[in-house]
Every structure is written in structure tokens, then in C-alpha cells.
Amino acid sequence: MGEPARGQSMETLMKATRAGNRHAITQPAVDKDFKVKGQILNMITHQYQFRGTPKEDAFEHLRNFKSICILFKIAQVTNTIIYLRVFPWSLKDDAKDWLESLPEGEIDSWTVMEDRFLQLFFPASKAAKLQSDINHFVQKSNETLYDAWTRFGKML
């Protein structure tokens, strides 16, 4: 989290946060006003929310999120703009708290959003462990070749 602005107390900053006056995501300018269809938001908020638990896969969440968002196309609106507008709806619990804790305007592009999200929820240590598991992969003694191949594919 960034440093408080000079002349503002923590109490003032916290009131602004609780009141919802701050937004970490800077929405790109759009020539037309658009609304995301209720079915899409319903699908995201009821089936594909990311909570930020260690067992969840941040890469899988991003893949699922994008695959849902490309189901609808709005004329003159890029996928990037849609991603930035809808992404907060895909988060819950610790992940939502993380996004809301970011300084105002911290996220100004989809690339920055993905990078920040993955830095926290898919840290380098997790990637290193997965790489090590892949490099040292062996078929278990009671495992069929098909099951081993399937397990290896999931690791990749």
C-alpha cells in the first residue's frame, strides 16, 4: 500500500476507503457507455470467483475469467476495457480485500492487473516448486501410464 498523502490523517483515508470513494483500477476512456449483461456477471459472481486461498490456481482463474468475458462483444469496446471493468466482480474474500487495499489508480492497464494479481497469488516460490515437480516427475508404482500422463499434463 502506498504512503498516505501529506496533510491527510489515517482516519480520513480510512473513511474514504469505507465509503468506496477510491478505486485501484483506472478505467480507460470509452467513447460509448456500456453495461455488462447480467448473465455474465451472474456467471462470474456465482461460479468463477477467486478467493485468494493457497489451493486456488491464479492462472486458471485468469483463463476462466477471460474465456467468459470473450463470450460477449460490445462494439467499439476492447476486451481489455471489458476485463478491467468486470475483474473486480470475479474476486471475493482475501482477493477482493487485496484489490480494495491498493492505492487509487494503481492499476492502469490489464497487463499491470495481471502482473500484480499473479505476483501475490502465484508467487515465484510457487512457480519454482511447480517447475521442480515437473523436472523430477516420475510415474508412481501403482499408477497407470494414462493416469501418470494425465497428472503430468495437469502439472504443465
N, C-alpha and C positions, 0 to 999 in steps of 0.2 A: 504494500500500500504506500502511496506517496506521502510526502510530508504535508501537514496542514498548511493552508495558505496563511500568510502573515496577517495578523490582526483578527483572526477568527479562532474562537475557543473550540476545544473539542466538543463541548456541549452544542455549539452552533452547528458544527459539522455533522454531529450525530443526529440532530433534529432534521437536517436536510436529508440525510440518508433514510431515516424512518419515514419521512414524508414522501419519499420517492422522487425527489427533485433532481437526483443525479442519475446519469446513465453512462455506463462504461463504454457502451457502443455508440460511436458517432455514425449516425445513419447517413449514407451517401444521398446527395440530392437526386430527386427523381422528378421528371417532367410531369408525371401524372400521379394522382393519388390512387393507391390500390389497396385492396383488402385481401387478406389471405382467407380462403374458403374455410368455413367451419369444420368440414370433414377432415381437412388436412391438419388443422390444429388439434382436433379431437383425436386423430390417429397418433399424433406426436405426443400429446399430453397424457394419453391413456395407455399407449403401448410401447413407446420408444423413449421414455425419459431416462436420463443418465443421472444417477445419484452421487457418483464420486466415490463409490466403495472400491476397495482394492481388488475385488473379484470381477469388476466390470472391465470391459475392454474399450478403451477410449477410441481406438482406431475403428472398431466395429460400430461404435455409436456414430462417429462421423460418416462412415459409409452408409449406414441405415438412414441417417438424417438427410444426406444428400439424395439418396435414392427416392425418398418420399418427396422432397422438395422439387425434384425434376418431373414429378407426376403432373404438375400443373405449370403452365406457362402463361405469363402475363405480357402482353405486347408492350414493347419499349421498356421492359424491366429485366435486368440481367439476373442470372442465377445468383451472383454474388450479393446483390441487393436483397434478394429473397432470403438467402442464407442468413444474412446479418439481421434481418427483421424477425425471422422465425426462431433462430437459435436459442434465445433465452427461454422460449416455451419448451425446449427439449431438455431443460435442466431442472433438477429437483434436489432438495436437501443440501448436502455439502457442496455439490456442484453449483447450485443456484446461489448459495451463500458466497462462494468464491467469486462468481461473476458480479454480484452486487457489492462486493468489497473492493473491487477495482476502482481506481480513480476515474473521475469523469473524463470521458473522451479517450481513455486508454486504448480502446480498440477502434482503429480507423480503417481496417480492411479485413477481408476474410482470411487472408494469409496470416495476419497478426493474430486473429482469433484462434485459428487452428494451432499456431505455434504456442501461444500462451496456454491453451487448453491441454495440448499434449505435454508441454513442459511439466505441468502439475500432475496430470492424471496418467501420463505414460512417461515417467522419468527415465533418464539414461540408464539408471541401475536396473530397471525392469527390462529394458531393451537388451542390456548386456547379459542378463540371466537367460533371456529367451534365445539369444544368439549362442550362448554356451550350451543350452539344452539341445539346440539344433545341431551344433557341431559334434556333440557327444551322443547323438541319438543311436539307440540300439533297440532291436526288437526284443520284447520280453519273452521269457521262455515259454509261457503259457499263452502267447498272443499269436493269432493267425497273421499271415503276411498282409492280408487285406486290412485287418484292424490296425496293424503297425503302420501301414501306408496311410490309412485314414488319419491316424493320430499325428503322423509326421506332417501331413497336409494341413492340419489344423494349426500346428506349431508355426508353419510358414505363414 
